[in-house]
Amino acid sequence: MVSELQFIRDYIEEIAHISDGDWDNFSSRLLKKEYKKKTVFLKVGETEKYISFVQKGVIRFYIPKEFKENEVTFGFCFKNQFVSAYDSFLTQKPSLYELETLADTTLYSISYKDLQEVYRTTQIGNLIGRLTAERLFYIKSKREQSLLNETPEQRYLNLFKERPELIHVIPLKYVSSYIGVTPQALSRIRKRIT
């Protein structure tokens, strides 16, 4: 499993060197989780027990509604990113939203309890925690700024400029919800662009 996890070590070492001992301590606690496309792996009311690193796949953050067409998609997470219902993870209180895979997905997850132990017993633990928190905060902040400062058309273009391959992975109904427009308005935006 050591070489299988090298991509996570490489990601961490872009920021700081991690000793072999600290890496062994951290990596030995990672659980590999594989999910099929369209799997809800955290539901409203469940407490987030893990922070995960995405090896492959796409994850949608959304607020479920009585009618599926009224669901609110407010975020996506992709390969080489941390994913978690982080507010629930930090507080160990039930989540107010759900996480769903939009493609077959592989995650490497560390539990809340194990992460606290890594913080306590390694030099690199707090850096890993900080990296996770900063990345998840950045995603949230970027989303808020986008909603306040950009038009729906700009939000659409930015999403696919950053990740052009996603146009084939994310259903348009989720894209329209994410950028804050109806599917019909998204259709008009797409026509204007092409």
C-alpha distance (Angstrom), angle and dihedral (degrees) to the residues before:
residue distance angle dihedral
M1 . . .
V2 3.82 . .
S3 3.81 95.4 .
E4 3.80 89.8 39.3
L5 3.82 88.1 62.0
Q6 3.80 96.8 44.6
F7 3.83 91.1 104.1
I8 3.82 89.5 63.6
R9 3.79 92.4 48.2
D10 3.81 90.1 48.6
Y11 3.81 89.7 52.0
I12 3.82 92.2 51.1
E13 3.80 92.4 44.4
E14 3.80 91.0 56.9
I15 3.83 82.7 74.9
A16 3.81 104.5 30.7
H17 3.79 141.8 -11.0
I18 3.80 114.9 -95.4
S19 3.80 118.9 -154.2
D20 3.79 118.9 -126.1
G21 3.82 90.1 -114.7
D22 3.80 93.6 52.4
W23 3.81 90.8 44.2
D24 3.81 91.5 51.0
N25 3.81 90.7 48.8
F26 3.81 92.4 49.6
S27 3.80 99.8 38.1
S28 3.81 93.9 47.3
R29 3.81 87.9 63.9
L30 3.81 96.0 53.1
L31 3.79 117.2 109.2
K32 3.79 119.8 -154.6
K33 3.80 111.7 -134.3
E34 3.78 124.7 -175.5
Y35 3.77 123.6 -166.4
K36 3.77 132.3 -175.6
K37 3.78 120.5 -126.8
K38 3.84 113.9 -76.7
T39 3.82 95.3 25.1
V40 3.80 116.8 146.1
F41 3.79 101.8 -148.4
L42 3.81 98.1 174.0
K43 3.80 121.3 36.2
V44 3.78 132.9 -165.8
G45 3.78 108.4 -83.5
E46 3.81 94.8 27.4
T47 3.79 119.2 110.9
E48 3.81 116.3 -122.5
K49 3.80 107.0 -118.1
Y50 3.83 98.6 174.3
I51 3.74 146.7 52.7
S52 3.78 110.0 -153.4
F53 3.78 138.7 -167.0
V54 3.80 115.4 -140.6
Q55 3.79 113.9 -128.4
K56 3.80 92.4 174.5
G57 3.77 137.3 -10.5
V58 3.80 141.9 49.1
I59 3.79 126.4 -90.4
R60 3.79 127.5 -160.2
F61 3.82 124.5 -150.7
Y62 3.80 111.3 -152.5
I63 3.77 146.8 157.3
P64 3.80 109.7 -126.9
K65 3.78 120.1 -135.8
E66 3.80 133.8 -167.1
F67 3.81 89.0 -100.9
K68 3.81 114.6 45.5
E69 3.81 92.4 -139.0
N70 3.82 88.4 63.5
E71 3.82 95.7 55.2
V72 3.79 113.9 124.9
T73 3.81 116.0 -134.0
F74 3.78 109.5 -160.5
G75 3.78 105.5 165.6
F76 3.77 150.1 12.8
C77 3.79 131.3 -153.8
F78 3.79 124.8 -158.0
K79 3.78 144.9 -172.4
N80 3.83 114.8 -48.1
Q81 3.80 93.8 19.5
F82 3.77 133.4 110.9
V83 3.80 115.2 -113.8
S84 3.79 130.4 -165.8
A85 3.78 142.5 127.7
Y86 3.77 80.1 -108.3
D87 3.79 99.2 -175.6
S88 3.81 89.5 55.0
F89 3.82 90.3 44.4
L90 3.81 93.1 52.7
T91 3.79 96.0 45.5
Q92 3.82 96.8 32.1
K93 3.80 87.0 -135.0
P94 3.83 127.3 128.8
S95 3.79 118.7 -73.0
L96 3.80 120.5 -113.2
Y97 3.82 92.3 -153.7
E98 3.79 141.4 38.1
L99 3.80 137.6 -116.0
E100 3.81 119.4 -142.5
T101 3.79 133.7 176.7
L102 3.81 116.6 -123.0
A103 3.81 92.9 -170.8
D104 3.78 135.4 17.8
T105 3.79 101.5 -64.6
T106 3.80 137.3 -161.1
L107 3.80 119.1 -162.7
Y108 3.79 133.7 -179.8
S109 3.79 107.2 -148.8
I110 3.78 136.6 -168.4
S111 3.79 120.8 -162.8
Y112 3.79 124.5 -124.2
K113 3.80 90.5 -113.5
D114 3.81 93.9 48.9
L115 3.79 92.5 46.6
Q116 3.81 90.5 53.7
E117 3.81 87.9 52.5
V118 3.82 91.3 49.4
Y119 3.82 88.7 51.3
R120 3.79 90.0 51.6
T121 3.81 99.8 43.8
T122 3.82 107.3 35.4
Q123 3.76 138.4 59.8
I124 3.80 91.9 -137.8
G125 3.83 97.0 46.4
N126 3.78 97.0 90.7
L127 3.80 90.3 47.7
I128 3.80 90.6 54.2
G129 3.80 89.3 49.6
R130 3.78 91.6 47.8
L131 3.81 92.6 48.4
T132 3.79 90.6 51.3
A133 3.80 93.5 47.2
E134 3.81 93.0 45.9
R135 3.80 93.1 49.1
L136 3.80 93.6 48.4
F137 3.82 91.4 44.9
Y138 3.82 90.3 49.4
I139 3.80 91.5 53.6
K140 3.81 91.1 49.3
S141 3.80 94.3 45.3
K142 3.80 93.2 46.6
R143 3.80 90.0 51.5
E144 3.82 92.6 50.5
Q145 3.81 92.5 47.7
S146 3.79 90.0 48.4
L147 3.80 91.9 53.3
L148 3.80 91.6 48.4
N149 3.79 100.6 41.5
E150 3.80 110.6 26.7
T151 3.76 136.3 65.1
P152 3.81 118.5 -120.2
E153 3.81 88.0 -105.9
Q154 3.82 91.0 55.4
R155 3.82 90.7 47.8
Y156 3.81 90.0 51.5
L157 3.81 93.2 48.5
N158 3.81 93.0 46.0
L159 3.79 93.1 50.4
F160 3.78 92.6 55.3
K161 3.80 95.7 36.3
E162 3.81 88.5 60.2
R163 3.82 94.2 42.6
P164 3.84 110.3 16.3
E165 3.81 93.0 171.4
L166 3.80 90.3 64.5
I167 3.77 94.6 75.3
H168 3.81 85.2 80.3
V169 3.82 94.9 45.1
I170 3.81 107.8 41.6
P171 3.82 114.9 68.2
L172 3.80 112.3 -125.4
K173 3.83 92.2 -121.1
Y174 3.83 88.2 64.3
V175 3.79 92.2 44.8
S176 3.81 91.3 52.1
S177 3.81 91.1 50.0
Y178 3.81 91.0 46.7
I179 3.80 94.2 52.4
G180 3.81 91.2 42.6
V181 3.81 103.0 -112.6
T182 3.79 138.4 107.6
P183 3.81 118.9 -97.1
Q184 3.82 87.9 -108.8
A185 3.82 91.8 54.9
L186 3.81 89.7 48.5
S187 3.78 89.1 52.5
R188 3.82 89.3 54.7
I189 3.83 91.1 48.0
R190 3.80 90.7 51.5
K191 3.81 91.4 49.7
R192 3.82 91.4 51.4
I193 3.80 91.5 50.3
T194 3.81 95.2 48.5
